[in-house]
Amino acid sequence: MLKDSKAFSGFSVNDIDAAKAFYGETLGLQVDKNEEMGGMLTIHINGNNNNILVYPKPNHQPATYTILNFPVKDVEATVKELAARGVKFEIYDSEYLKTDENGVSKGNGGPTIAWFKDPAGNFLSVIETEP
């Protein structure tokens, strides 16, 4: 029944205008605001093949997990470019997770990855994929 559905993901933010600026201007994604739907945003990934719904929620609580992963070929180059645009990457130094001074985690038993937050405090990542 649902196998042919064009499912999509969504998440909340506390400031829809800040989210629109961050996803549209800082990250360079196509973002549309739909006033008829309460000001919800649609983030278009990969043309119109993957859409993500972002909705305003006054009592928003940031996700404590990664809500959106962006596969990239070179995490370090992407981190450098996004940092130049003002994105702050998370730095970890624990027994279970370590990043370098730029926020890149590699060789921790998982993929090369770097985490950052949107203006609402939701976790996002850039994750290295095979070329």
C-alpha positions as CSV (number, residue, x, y, z in Angstrom):
1,M,0.0,0.0,0.0
2,L,2.7,2.6,0.9
3,K,5.6,1.1,-1.1
4,D,4.9,3.4,-4.0
5,S,4.2,6.5,-1.9
6,K,6.6,9.4,-2.3
7,A,7.3,9.7,1.4
8,F,9.1,12.7,2.7
9,S,10.5,13.8,6.1
10,G,9.8,16.8,8.2
11,F,11.0,18.5,11.3
12,S,10.1,21.6,13.4
13,V,11.9,24.9,14.1
14,N,11.1,27.7,16.4
15,D,11.8,30.5,13.9
16,I,10.7,29.8,10.3
17,D,12.4,32.9,8.9
18,A,15.8,32.1,10.4
19,A,15.4,28.5,9.1
20,K,14.6,29.9,5.6
21,A,17.7,32.1,5.6
22,F,19.9,29.3,7.0
23,Y,18.8,26.6,4.6
24,G,18.4,28.9,1.6
25,E,21.2,31.4,2.0
26,T,23.8,29.7,4.2
27,L,23.5,26.2,2.9
28,G,22.5,27.2,-0.6
29,L,19.5,25.0,-0.9
30,Q,16.2,25.8,-2.8
31,V,13.7,26.7,-0.1
32,D,10.0,27.7,-0.7
33,K,7.7,29.2,1.9
34,N,4.0,28.3,1.7
35,E,1.9,30.9,3.4
36,E,-1.3,29.0,2.7
37,M,0.1,26.1,4.8
38,G,0.9,28.2,7.9
39,G,4.3,29.4,6.6
40,M,5.8,25.9,6.3
41,L,9.0,25.6,4.2
42,T,9.8,23.1,1.6
43,I,13.5,22.3,1.1
44,H,14.1,20.9,-2.3
45,I,17.0,18.4,-2.4
46,N,18.2,16.9,-5.6
47,G,15.9,19.0,-7.7
48,N,12.3,18.1,-6.8
49,N,13.1,14.5,-6.1
50,N,13.5,14.8,-2.4
51,N,11.5,17.4,-0.5
52,I,11.7,18.1,3.2
53,L,9.0,19.8,5.2
54,V,10.0,22.4,7.8
55,Y,7.2,23.6,10.0
56,P,7.0,26.3,12.7
57,K,6.4,25.0,16.2
58,P,6.2,27.6,19.1
59,N,7.2,25.0,21.7
60,H,9.9,23.5,19.5
61,Q,12.5,21.3,21.2
62,P,15.7,20.7,19.2
63,A,16.3,17.1,18.2
64,T,19.0,15.4,20.2
65,Y,19.9,13.2,17.2
66,T,20.9,13.9,13.5
67,I,17.7,14.9,11.6
68,L,19.3,15.4,8.2
69,N,22.5,14.0,6.7
70,F,24.0,15.5,3.5
71,P,26.2,12.9,1.7
72,V,29.2,14.6,0.1
73,K,32.3,13.3,-1.6
74,D,34.8,15.3,0.6
75,V,33.7,16.2,4.1
76,E,36.8,18.2,4.9
77,A,36.4,20.5,1.8
78,T,32.6,20.8,2.6
79,V,33.3,21.7,6.2
80,K,35.8,24.4,5.1
81,E,33.3,25.9,2.6
82,L,30.4,25.9,5.1
83,A,32.6,27.3,7.9
84,A,33.5,30.2,5.6
85,R,29.7,30.8,5.3
86,G,29.4,31.0,9.1
87,V,28.4,27.4,9.9
88,K,29.8,26.3,13.3
89,F,30.7,22.6,13.6
90,E,30.4,20.6,16.7
91,I,33.7,19.6,18.4
92,Y,33.7,16.3,20.4
93,D,36.5,14.8,22.5
94,S,35.1,11.9,24.4
95,E,36.0,8.2,24.8
96,Y,33.3,7.4,22.2
97,L,33.6,10.3,19.7
98,K,36.4,12.5,18.7
99,T,36.6,15.2,16.1
100,D,39.5,17.3,14.9
101,E,39.7,21.0,15.5
102,N,37.4,21.6,12.5
103,G,34.7,19.2,13.8
104,V,35.5,16.3,11.4
105,S,35.3,12.8,12.8
106,K,37.2,10.1,11.0
107,G,38.6,6.8,12.0
108,N,36.2,6.3,14.9
109,G,34.8,3.1,13.5
110,G,32.3,5.0,11.3
111,P,32.3,7.2,8.2
112,T,34.0,10.5,8.0
113,I,31.4,12.9,9.2
114,A,30.9,16.4,10.7
115,W,27.9,17.7,12.7
116,F,26.5,21.2,12.9
117,K,23.2,22.7,14.1
118,D,20.5,24.8,12.4
119,P,19.3,28.0,14.0
120,A,16.7,26.0,15.9
121,G,19.3,23.7,17.4
122,N,18.6,20.6,15.3
123,F,21.6,18.4,14.4
124,L,22.6,18.1,10.8
125,S,25.6,16.4,9.3
126,V,27.8,16.2,6.2
127,I,28.8,12.6,5.7
128,E,31.4,11.3,3.3
129,T,30.3,8.8,0.7
130,E,32.2,6.6,-1.8
131,P,33.2,8.6,-4.9
